[in-house]
Amino acid sequence: MPRLLHTILALLMLALLPAGAARAANNDPVVLVHGFLGFGPEQFPGTGYLYWGGYHDIASHLRVYKGPRMVVTATVGAISSNWDRAAELYAQIKGGCVDYGLVHARTPPPGQEQKPSGKCWAADHAHNPQGYPLALYPAWDAAHPIHMIGHSQGGTTIRALVELLEHGAPGEGDGDLYAGGKIGWVRSVTTLSSPHNGTTLRDAVLDIFPLLRSPLRDWFNAGLWSWELAPDGARSFNSWARTSPYVVYFSIGTQATEAGAWCCNATDRAIAPIQSSNYQYPRVDMLPYYKTYAGEWIVPSLRQHGMGGYTQNAPGRVRIDSEWFANDGVVNTVSMRAPAGHPVRDYDGTAVRGSWNYLGTYKGYDHFDILNWPNKGASADPIYERISDIIFGL
């Protein structure tokens, strides 16, 4: 009789759960990681403007979609290297102080502290005399894994973190992250518009003649971190940051350019009135600033190819051909699928561990449409709902 009563109570509890939660195979926390020049939810207090959603909160939406779910947003260096961002991400999620690594801290740029003061998060709110911000998920370990979703450089930052978690980095000191052996801590990785093989935006902007100045050029000139965002640097990064056989990887591509045509192809004719079918041109609904770099030429130069027409085949460098022309204004669509040389497949409803499962290219979405930033076009909510359905079904 007691066993029957327990069975009845269990069935009643299942009936009271939301339909999505009852079907979920897991309910592990989700960590959102922003990209280059990104910012955290506290960056613009009072405005209500968020990296993940603009004036619409994607994290909040995912918490209640077939929820409840635990969805948190991380804040890492806006213009830092993938390694530095991974070190910050680890401390922020697990708790403790950032350790950039003994050897890494001595490499250029010089003057970086291995363990800077103040970059700490408290794992226990009851024992926090310094008043540090609370860690996002102190329970994190192999028994309490997480899902990670990264936009743009956030995706490559997550890949660096997985590499350090599992393989560590000998010689980097006594930091817990560099010990390695943390297999199973990450259940899934999903990247949105990430430059796995770099972006030609960086090379195109830096190659242009000196008279053309722009904030974007100045940003790319500012630090060695930009090397990882270029195709040649990404190739080096991909040889280090391996695809783990213990993690399920998903990737999503975005495209906001179209092949040239004599008329009627939804591109911005004010930017590119004369077009060739051999090149790509920005759609009229692309974020305006990036239209100047996304097409055949960087406007207004007409002396330097933009992402939609940039090629190079110099010895020893990554070859850039017409496959790279389609882009979302910031990253080449072909680069978003998976790191070159790593296992990849088109997602067919079954996720394969240790391989990149490509969820497809969302055409008409530029680099920030995928974040629901204010712009013309469809909402990205269905994309995040699709991701949620997939990762919670693993």
N, C-alpha and C positions, 0 to 999 in steps of 0.2 A: 504493500500500500504506500509506504513512504516513497519508493522509487517511482510509482505512478504519479504521485503528487508532484515530485520534482520535475517529471517530464511535462506535466500540464503547465506548471509555472514557467518552464523554459519556453514552451510554445507560446504562452501568453506574452512573454517578454519580446520574442521575435515578432509577434504580431503588432506590438506597440512601436517597434523601431520604424524609422522612415524606410520606404521601399528600397531606395538606393543603398542605404547603409546595410540593410539585411542581406543584400546580394554581394556586398563588397568582400573581396578575398582578404583585404588588409585595410587598416585605417592608420597607416604610418604618417607622421607629420610631413608636410611639404615646406621646403625652403626655397624662396624666390631670390635669385641673384641678378642684380642689375649689370648693365654693360658699361662700356667706356663712357666717361663723363656722366655716369649715372649718379643717383642720389637716393637717400633713404627717406622713409615716411616723415621724418622730423625736419627735413631740409627747408621746407617752406611753410612754417607754421602760420596758421591763420588764412592761408590761401586755399587750402583744401586740395592743392595740386600734388599728385603722386606720380612717381616714375611708373609704377605698375597701375596704369589706368587713367592718368590725367585727372580729370574731375570725377572719374568713376573708379571705384576701388576694386581691382581684380581680386586681391587677396580676400576681401570680405565676401565677394561673390562666390569664390571657391569654398569658403568655409561653410556656406549654407547649401551649396549645390549638392543634393543627395547626401547632405551631411548629417550631423556636424563633423567638420574636419578641423585639424590643426594646420593652419597655413600661416607662415611667418615670412617677413621680408628682411633680408640681410642688407647691411651697408658696408661696402668695402671701398678701397681707394679709387677715386674717380679716374685717375691717370696712372695707376700703378701697374706693375708687371703682373702676369698671371700668378707667379710664385708668391709675391707679396700679398696679393688679394686672397690667395688660398690660405696663407698663414693667418690672415685677419679673419677669414671665414671660419676657420677651425676654432679659434679662440672665442669668437662670437657665438657660435652654436654650442660648443661644449662647455665653455667657461674657462677662465684663466686669462693670462696676459699673452700678448702677441710675441712670438719668437720668430724672427725672420731667418734664423739659421746662422751659424758661426761663419762658415765660408761665404755664403751668399751675401751676408751683410758687408763683407769686405770687397766685394766686386763692384765695378762701376754701376751707378754713380757713387763716388766716394762720400763718406760721412754718414752713411746710414747706420743707425744704432741697431744692434741685434735684438735687444729687448727694450724698446722705448717705454718710458714711464707713461702711465695714464691710459694706454691702449689695453684695457682689461675689462673683463665681464665677470660678474659674480655667478657662481654655480649654485649658491645657496643664499636666498634672500634673508634668511634668519641670521647668517653670519657674514655680514658685509660692512665692516666698520669703515671702509674707504668710500662707501656709497657708490660703487661701480654700477653701471647699468646691468640688468639681469641677463644672463645667457639665454639664448633662444630655446635650447633643448638640452639641459645638462645630462639627461638620462641617456643620451646618444651613445650607442655601442652596437655590437653585432646583434644583440638581443632586442635592441630598440632602433632599427634602421630608419632611414629617412628617404624621401623622394626629393630630388633637386631639379629645379627648373631654372634655366639661365637664358637671358636674352643677350644677343650679341656677344661681347667679350665675357659676359657672365657664363656663357656655355664653356668657353675655353678655361676660365677660372675654375669651374667645377671639375673639368678634366684634370687640371693640375692638382687639385685637392685629392681626387681619387688616386692618382699616381702616388702622392706622398703618403696617403693613408695606408695603402697596400704595400708599397715598396720602400717607403722612407727615403732617407738621404744620408748615407754614412758620412761622418765627418762634420755634420752641421751642429754638433753639440748635443746637449741632453734634453732638448725639447721633445715632448711626447709625440708630436706629429712626425718627427723625423726618425722615430724608431721603427715605423712600418708595422706590418702584420695585422693591420686593422681591416681584415677581409669581412665583407658582409655588412659594413656600416652603411653603405648606400645601396638601396634597393633598385632605384632607377634614376636615370639622368635624361632630361629632356632639354634640348637646345632649340631656341627660336632665333632664326636669322643670324646664326653664329658664323664668324669667319674662320672655319676650321682650317681652311687652306689660305687664309689671308684675304685681304681686299686690295684691289688695284686702285682704290681711291687714294690710298696713301702714296703710292708710287706716282700716280698721275699728277697729284697736287704738287709733290716735291720736284717733279721733273719740269714743271712749267717755268717759263722764262721769269727772271727775278722781278720784273716790273709788276707782275700780277701778285698782289698781296691779299691775304684773307685770314680770318681768325683760324680757319681749319688748317691752313698751311703752318701757322705759328704753333698750333697745338701739336702737329706731327713733328715739328722741329724741336719740340721742347724736351723730349726725353728718349732714352734708349728703349723704353717699354714699347715704343711704336714699331720696333723691329718685329715683334711677334705678330703685329697686325698686317704686315706685308707678306706676300706669298713666300719669299725666301726665308724670312724668319719663321713663318708658320711651318714650313717644311722641317726646320730644325726642331721646333717645338713638338711636332707630331712624332718625331723619332724618339722623344723622351716620354711624352705623355701617352702611355699605352691605353688601348681599349681593354678594359678588365673583363675576364671571362666570368666574373661573378656579378656583373651589373647588367641590367637591361637598359639599352640606350635607345632613345627616340630623337629624331630631328625633324624640324619643319623649315621649309624654305618660303621666302616671300619674293615677289617680283612686281615692280611698279614701272617697268619699261615695256615697250613694244617695238617690234621690228618696224623699220621705216617704211612708209608708203606715200604715195602722191597725195592721198587724202584719207580722211575718215577712219583713223586708227586710234582715236581717244588720246593722242599725245598732245602736248602743249605746243601749238604751232607758233606761238609768240617766241618761244625759246628756239625752236627748230623749224622754220618755215620750209626749208628745202631738206629732203630726207632721202636716204638710200636704203634699200631693203637689206643691205649687208650689215647695217648697224642697228643699235637699239637707241630709243629716245624716251625721255620721261613722259609718263602719263600726265594729263592735265591736273589730276587730283593728287599728285605727289606733293609732299611737303615742299613749299616753294624754294627754300634755300638750297636744297639738294638737287633741284632740277638743273642748276648751273654746272654740276659735276657729273650727272648721271648719263648724259647723252653722248653722241658722237664726239662733240667738242666741249671743252670747258669754256663756258660763256663768261666773258665776251672775247676770249682770246682768238679763237679760230686758228691757233698755231699749236695747240696741244690737245690731243685726244682725251676725252673724258672716259668714264668707265664703259660707256656704250660703244667705244671704238678703240680702246687702248690695247696695244699688243707689244710684246717684246720677246726676243729669242736669243738673248746674249748668252755666251758660253758660261756654264756653271750656275745659271739662274733658272728659276721655275719658268717654263714656257707659258706665255699668256697668248691665247688665240681667241677666235670668235666665240668659243664656248663660254668665255668669261663675260661676254657683253651684257647679257641680261642681268639686271641688278634691282635692288630696292632703294637706291639712292645712296646707300652707304656700303653695302656688302654685295659681292657678286653672288648670284643665286646658286651657281654651280659649287661654290665654296661652302654652302650651308648644309649640303647633304651629309657629308662625313669626312673625317680626315683621310687624305689620300693614302692609299695602301692599307687602310684598316678595313676589316670586314663590314660590309654594308648590304642591305637588301631593302626592297620595297615592302612596307608593312602590308600584310594580307589578312589581318585579323588575329594572327598568332605572333606573339612577341618572342624573339629569339635572344637568349642571354649571350653576352659576349659579342654582340654584333650591333651595328647601327640599323635601326628599323625606321626607314624614312616614311614619314607620314604625309609627304607630298608637298607641292609648291602651291601656295595661296597667291594667286595672281590678283593684282589690283591692290595689294597691301604693300605699303612702303615700310621702311624700317621702323617707323613709329606708329603706323596704323595698327600693327600687331600688339601694341601696348594700349590701344584705345585712346591715344592722344587726340585732342580735338582736330579733326580734319574731315574732309568729305569721304564717304565710303561706308562700308558695312561695319558693324560692330565685330570685335574679335572675340566676344564672349563665347560663341559656339566652338571656337578653336580650343579655348581653355576647358570648356565642358567636355569636349572630346578627349583631351589629354587626361582629365580627371577620371573619366569612365575607364580609360585604358590602364592607368597606373594603379588605380584602386582595385582593378580586377586581376592584378598579377598574383 
